[in-house]
Amino acid sequence: MPWALRMISFSAVLLLLLLFYFGFRYFKSIKILGLKPLWLYRLIYFVPAGLFLLYPAGGQIQYLMLGTFSRSGHPFILIYLFWYGLVCMGVMLNWLLLHDLLRPVLSRTGKKDRGVLLARGFLIMAAVTVLYTSVKMIRDTSHIVVNEITYNLNDETRIIEPLTIVHISELHADSFTGELKMRRYIEKVNDANPDIVIITGDLISSGRDHIEAGANALSGIEATYGAWFVMGDHDYWVSTDEIAEALLSRGVNVLENENTLVRHNDMVVKITGITELYSYNVDDVLLDALLNENSGQDLHLLASHQATDRIISAAIDSGVNKLLAGHTHGGQIRVRLFFYPVTPVRAETSYVKGRWKFGNMLMNINSGLGFTLSPVRYNAPAEVSVIRVK
């Protein structure tokens, strides 16, 4: 079974369990309040629940009949509904657990109407959650956040004018991340008036159909010293040669386990671009040679798709100033369970999104623009990182 369908099937089982839990409390509340007509409230539950599960069911049928799975073979509305249902039920789990925790507490008060109070409160919060989750998911999926970061160099560094580095990642050009959204993303990049732009991989999601569109989007970047791209997992799975050719022909520089130098007035900026992926890892010897090559640099940037523990450790030991990476999509879907953001990405790394300081080194994990597996974002909007070096 393809990895994507396996993950979707696992998510569908989780959604089914959440729907059962919610359905039990929902119908219990309807009965306590004596709401009529019952057929209408059954319809309100079973129709959305059925629609939520059509996509994974269709995926299983497609795989059984054709031996393969592709998102393009399913109506987009069903794909969106499935992921919305999963997020909505995940948020609803907070109220389900709170409801069941409050029941024994309220039962000690001796109030006869405690059941009615809980049932009414539960249904109200369920309705609020459905509306809130819808609005927030639409906003987080379409919104692009610009995060300003300041990095202060020591006084000895030869920097006459501030240097602006823009870090972006995960363009994921595909049917869900179209040209309009990519153009909006690049406009945010150019609004920062960057000197250097670093793109940490995943130009496309899958297949070769969107390589040209992704490369065209990045060609719109306006930076004093240009844009620099390192390969991501999805690039590697398709064709790094084709992607590099498409980017280079449009003026976007590509770094595959190599160094380059940029001069900013009297300041020398060394950019190391490495390929660190699920399917390929830069050799330890080569990594050490790249990081420790002395080019008289005043500022050393390391760009990698994944910020694995060994890359972080090597960067710190080599005196790298900034480690820029992506890959995680900021979690993409982050559902808070009693204020703790739950995301599958935590199974892979604790560095999900944001920035960390390791001594003098700043590490920035950019949330990127596009999608993987699911075409939605929740509590993890697309991001442009603007780093001001002073």
Buried (B, 14 or more C-beta within 10 A) or exposed (E): EEEBBEBBBEBBEEBBEBBEBBBEBBBBBBEBBEEEEEEEBBEEBEEBBEBBBBBBBBBBEBBEEEEEBBBEEBEEEBBBBBBBBBBBBBBBBBBBEBBEEBEEEBEEEEEEEBBBEBBBBBBEBBEEBBEEBEEBBBEBBEEBBBBEBEBEBEEEBEBEEEBBBBBBBBBBBBEBBEEEBBEBBBEBBBEBEBBBBBBBBBBBBBEEEBBBBBBBBBBBBEBEBBBBBBBBBBBBBBBBEBBBBBBEEBEBBBBEBBBBEBEBEEBBBBBBBBBBBEEBBBEEEEBBEBBEEEEEBBBBBBBBBBBBEEBBEBBBEBEBBBBBBBBBBBBBBBBEEEEEBBBBBBEBBEBBBBBBEEEBBBBBBBBBBBBBBBBBBBBBBBBBBBBBBE
